[in-house]
Amino acid sequence: MNPDFPSLQILPVKSLAVHERHDDQRTPPLIERMRASGVLRNPPIVTPLQDGSDRYMVLDGANRTTAMQKMGIPHVLAQVVQPNDPGLELKTWNHVLWEFDADQFIQGIKNIGSISIKALKQSSDLERKWAADTLVKVQTPDGSSHSVSTTSDDFSTRIQTMHLVVDSYKDLAKMDRTLIHAVQDLNGLYDNLSGIVIFPPFLIEDVLALCAAGNLLPAGITRFTISPRALRVNYSLDELSSSKSIELKNETFERWMHERVARKGVRYYSEATVLFDE
């Protein structure tokens, strides 16, 4: 087997832990698609938690993991990476909001009792180094920028306060994820643009510790990337659902993989690749 291939392993679904809050409305449509296709198309990416519990944190694929849990499938095929893997990178999504009054957006944050919000003098402050007490930064279409801060230095408490910020708008505005940091770059892309919420960078070890303790980040703010990435594996859900032991399932999968490689059914790209058939 090519040593550069992703590490794929069949794991108990119950050993996988998500690190963000999950939107349950996304799961039923995925369950329907998975049942119709009969396969797990893209394995979730997971990494071992560092607490000795033999659990894995889901880096990418929380919806797939949740769907399989709800389908009662005991095992899942996953791509396993180590937290210090040089190909693993953690970035942060920002939230763009629209169809929500910009003044209400800011007022909703101001109504949170455990934070303080102050105006930034210029939009370039959004790109500057994050102060230790800053939770998020926000910007409205008129160019006004604010920092939202809390006095707590406890990481778990800060994350709970961050949930309050997200809760203040998530059910009132239409929301999307973006890597853009300046609201003017979004003009014309959204109707009735409300603003943008910019989240701080996170360390992988901090997210692992938070997950191990049972604390979740708000949905849609972490973006884990891994190279290489296993895609279109299309492994049988019947095989994952069977009553075989996990050891036998892994042996079966290894044979399946060797057969796929032997008949040239696996393509490895070492360079950045753009696909046009999605």
C-alpha positions as CSV (number, residue, x, y, z in Angstrom):
1,M,0.0,0.0,0.0
2,N,1.3,3.5,-0.8
3,P,2.7,5.0,2.4
4,D,1.3,8.4,1.3
5,F,-2.3,7.0,1.3
6,P,-4.7,8.3,4.0
7,S,-5.0,6.0,7.1
8,L,-8.5,4.5,6.9
9,Q,-9.9,2.4,9.7
10,I,-13.3,1.0,10.8
11,L,-14.2,2.4,14.3
12,P,-17.2,2.1,16.6
13,V,-19.6,5.0,15.9
14,K,-20.0,5.4,19.6
15,S,-16.3,6.2,20.0
16,L,-16.7,9.3,17.8
17,A,-17.3,12.7,19.4
18,V,-18.3,15.9,17.6
19,H,-16.7,19.2,18.7
20,E,-19.3,21.6,17.5
21,R,-23.0,21.9,18.1
22,H,-24.9,20.1,15.4
23,D,-27.9,21.3,13.3
24,D,-30.3,18.3,13.4
25,Q,-32.2,19.6,10.5
26,R,-29.3,18.7,8.2
27,T,-29.4,15.0,9.2
28,P,-32.7,13.6,7.7
29,P,-31.9,14.5,4.1
30,L,-28.5,13.0,4.4
31,I,-29.9,9.8,5.8
32,E,-32.2,9.5,2.8
33,R,-29.3,10.0,0.4
34,M,-27.2,7.4,2.2
35,R,-29.9,4.9,2.2
36,A,-30.6,5.4,-1.4
37,S,-27.0,5.0,-2.4
38,G,-26.1,2.3,0.1
39,V,-22.6,3.6,0.6
40,L,-20.6,5.9,2.8
41,R,-19.1,8.1,0.1
42,N,-16.6,10.2,2.0
43,P,-15.2,8.9,5.3
44,P,-15.3,11.4,8.3
45,I,-11.9,12.7,9.4
46,V,-11.1,12.0,13.0
47,T,-8.2,12.3,15.5
48,P,-7.7,10.5,18.8
49,L,-8.6,12.5,21.9
50,Q,-5.7,12.8,24.3
51,D,-7.6,11.7,27.4
52,G,-7.0,8.0,27.3
53,S,-10.7,7.3,26.6
54,D,-10.1,5.6,23.2
55,R,-12.4,8.2,21.7
56,Y,-11.9,10.2,18.5
57,M,-12.9,13.8,17.8
58,V,-14.6,14.4,14.5
59,L,-12.7,17.0,12.6
60,D,-14.8,16.9,9.4
61,G,-18.0,14.9,8.8
62,A,-20.1,15.6,11.9
63,N,-23.3,15.3,9.8
64,R,-22.2,11.9,8.4
65,T,-21.3,10.7,11.9
66,T,-24.7,11.9,13.3
67,A,-26.6,10.3,10.4
68,M,-24.9,6.9,11.0
69,Q,-25.6,7.1,14.7
70,K,-29.3,7.8,14.0
71,M,-29.4,4.9,11.4
72,G,-28.2,2.5,14.1
73,I,-25.0,1.6,12.2
74,P,-22.5,0.3,14.8
75,H,-19.3,1.0,12.8
76,V,-18.0,3.7,10.6
77,L,-15.1,3.9,8.1
78,A,-13.0,6.9,9.1
79,Q,-9.8,8.6,8.1
80,V,-7.6,8.8,11.2
81,V,-5.0,11.5,11.5
82,Q,-2.8,12.5,14.4
83,P,-3.2,15.9,16.0
84,N,0.4,16.7,15.1
85,D,0.1,15.5,11.5
86,P,2.0,18.0,9.3
87,G,-0.9,17.8,6.7
88,L,-3.5,18.9,9.3
89,E,-4.5,22.5,9.6
90,L,-7.1,24.3,11.6
91,K,-8.6,27.6,10.2
92,T,-11.6,29.6,11.4
93,W,-14.8,30.3,9.5
94,N,-16.6,33.6,9.9
95,H,-20.4,34.1,9.9
96,V,-22.0,36.4,7.3
97,L,-25.5,37.4,8.2
98,W,-28.3,38.8,6.0
99,E,-32.0,39.4,6.0
100,F,-31.7,40.8,9.5
101,D,-31.7,44.4,10.6
102,A,-28.1,45.5,11.3
103,D,-29.0,47.6,14.3
104,Q,-30.9,44.6,15.8
105,F,-27.9,42.5,15.1
106,I,-25.6,44.8,17.2
107,Q,-28.3,45.4,19.9
108,G,-28.8,41.7,20.4
109,I,-25.1,41.3,21.2
110,K,-25.2,44.3,23.5
111,N,-28.0,42.7,25.4
112,I,-25.8,39.8,26.6
113,G,-25.0,40.6,30.2
114,S,-21.6,38.9,30.5
115,I,-19.8,40.8,27.7
116,S,-18.7,44.3,26.7
117,I,-18.8,45.7,23.2
118,K,-16.7,48.6,22.0
119,A,-16.3,50.4,18.7
120,L,-13.1,49.9,16.8
121,K,-11.6,53.1,15.4
122,Q,-11.0,51.7,11.9
123,S,-11.8,48.6,9.9
124,S,-8.1,47.7,9.8
125,D,-8.4,46.8,13.5
126,L,-10.3,43.7,12.4
127,E,-7.1,42.3,11.0
128,R,-4.9,43.1,14.0
129,K,-3.7,40.7,16.6
130,W,-6.4,39.5,18.9
131,A,-6.5,40.9,22.4
132,A,-6.6,38.2,25.2
133,D,-10.1,39.2,26.2
134,T,-11.7,39.5,22.7
135,L,-14.3,36.9,21.9
136,V,-15.3,38.0,18.4
137,K,-15.2,41.0,16.2
138,V,-18.2,42.2,14.2
139,Q,-18.7,44.6,11.3
140,T,-21.9,46.1,9.8
141,P,-22.5,47.2,6.2
142,D,-21.9,50.8,7.1
143,G,-18.3,49.9,7.9
144,S,-18.8,50.2,11.7
145,S,-16.6,47.7,13.5
146,H,-16.8,46.4,17.1
147,S,-14.9,44.0,19.4
148,V,-16.8,41.8,21.8
149,S,-15.0,41.0,25.0
150,T,-15.4,39.1,28.2
151,T,-13.4,39.3,31.4
152,S,-13.2,35.6,32.0
153,D,-9.9,33.9,31.2
154,D,-11.3,30.4,31.6
155,F,-11.4,28.9,28.1
156,S,-14.6,26.8,28.7
157,T,-16.4,29.9,30.1
158,R,-15.3,32.0,27.2
159,I,-16.7,29.4,24.8
160,Q,-20.0,29.4,26.6
161,T,-20.1,33.1,26.2
162,M,-19.3,32.8,22.5
163,H,-22.4,30.5,22.3
164,L,-24.5,33.4,23.7
165,V,-23.2,35.7,20.9
166,V,-24.0,33.2,18.2
167,D,-27.4,32.4,19.8
168,S,-28.2,36.1,19.6
169,Y,-28.5,36.0,15.8
170,K,-28.5,32.4,14.6
171,D,-32.3,32.0,14.6
172,L,-33.1,35.5,13.5
173,A,-30.8,36.0,10.5
174,K,-29.9,33.9,7.5
175,M,-26.4,32.8,8.0
176,D,-23.5,31.4,5.9
177,R,-19.8,30.6,6.5
178,T,-17.1,32.6,4.9
179,L,-13.4,33.1,5.0
180,I,-13.8,36.8,4.2
181,H,-12.9,39.3,6.9
182,A,-14.2,42.6,5.5
183,V,-17.9,43.3,5.1
184,Q,-17.3,45.5,2.0
185,D,-16.1,42.4,0.1
186,L,-19.5,40.9,0.6
187,N,-21.5,43.7,-1.0
188,G,-23.7,42.5,-3.8
189,L,-23.4,38.9,-2.8
190,Y,-26.3,38.9,-0.2
191,D,-29.6,40.7,-0.1
192,N,-30.1,43.0,2.9
193,L,-26.7,42.3,4.3
194,S,-26.6,42.4,8.1
195,G,-23.0,42.1,8.9
196,I,-20.1,39.7,9.6
197,V,-18.9,38.0,12.7
198,I,-15.2,37.2,12.8
199,F,-14.0,34.5,15.1
200,P,-10.5,34.2,16.7
201,P,-8.0,31.5,15.7
202,F,-8.0,28.3,17.8
203,L,-5.3,25.8,18.6
204,I,-6.0,22.1,17.8
205,E,-5.0,21.1,21.3
206,D,-7.5,23.5,22.8
207,V,-10.3,22.1,20.7
208,L,-9.3,18.6,21.7
209,A,-9.3,19.5,25.4
210,L,-12.7,21.2,25.0
211,C,-14.2,18.2,23.3
212,A,-12.7,15.7,25.8
213,A,-14.4,17.6,28.6
214,G,-17.8,17.4,26.8
215,N,-17.9,21.1,25.8
216,L,-18.9,22.0,22.2
217,L,-17.9,25.0,20.1
218,P,-20.7,26.9,18.3
219,A,-21.6,25.4,14.9
220,G,-19.8,26.4,11.8
221,I,-16.6,28.1,13.0
222,T,-13.9,25.5,12.7
223,R,-12.4,24.4,9.3
224,F,-10.0,21.5,9.5
225,T,-8.1,20.6,6.3
226,I,-6.0,17.5,5.8
227,S,-3.7,16.4,3.1
228,P,-4.0,13.8,1.7
229,R,-7.8,13.4,2.0
230,A,-9.7,10.2,1.2
231,L,-12.7,11.0,-1.0
232,R,-15.3,8.9,-3.0
233,V,-14.4,5.7,-1.1
234,N,-18.0,4.6,-1.5
235,Y,-17.8,1.8,1.1
236,S,-20.8,-0.5,1.7
237,L,-23.2,0.5,4.5
238,D,-24.4,-3.1,4.6
239,E,-20.8,-4.2,5.5
240,L,-20.6,-1.5,8.2
241,S,-24.1,-2.5,9.5
242,S,-23.3,-6.3,9.6
243,S,-23.0,-8.3,12.8
244,K,-19.3,-9.1,12.2
245,S,-16.8,-8.1,14.8
246,I,-14.9,-4.9,14.2
247,E,-11.7,-6.9,13.8
248,L,-13.3,-8.9,11.0
249,K,-14.7,-5.8,9.4
250,N,-11.2,-4.2,9.4
251,E,-9.8,-7.3,7.8
252,T,-12.5,-7.3,5.1
253,F,-11.9,-3.6,4.4
254,E,-8.1,-4.2,4.1
255,R,-8.8,-6.9,1.5
256,W,-11.3,-4.6,-0.3
257,M,-8.7,-1.8,-0.4
258,H,-5.9,-4.1,-1.8
259,E,-8.3,-5.3,-4.5
260,R,-9.2,-1.7,-5.4
261,V,-5.5,-0.7,-5.6
262,A,-4.6,-3.8,-7.6
263,R,-7.2,-3.0,-10.3
264,K,-6.1,0.6,-10.5
265,G,-9.3,1.8,-8.8
266,V,-7.5,4.3,-6.5
267,R,-6.0,7.5,-7.8
268,Y,-3.5,9.5,-5.7
269,Y,-2.9,13.2,-6.4
270,S,0.2,14.7,-4.7
271,E,-0.6,18.1,-6.0
272,A,-3.5,20.5,-5.4
273,T,-6.4,19.3,-7.6
274,V,-9.5,21.1,-8.8
275,L,-12.4,18.7,-9.7
276,F,-15.2,19.9,-12.1
277,D,-17.6,16.9,-11.8
278,E,-19.1,17.6,-8.4
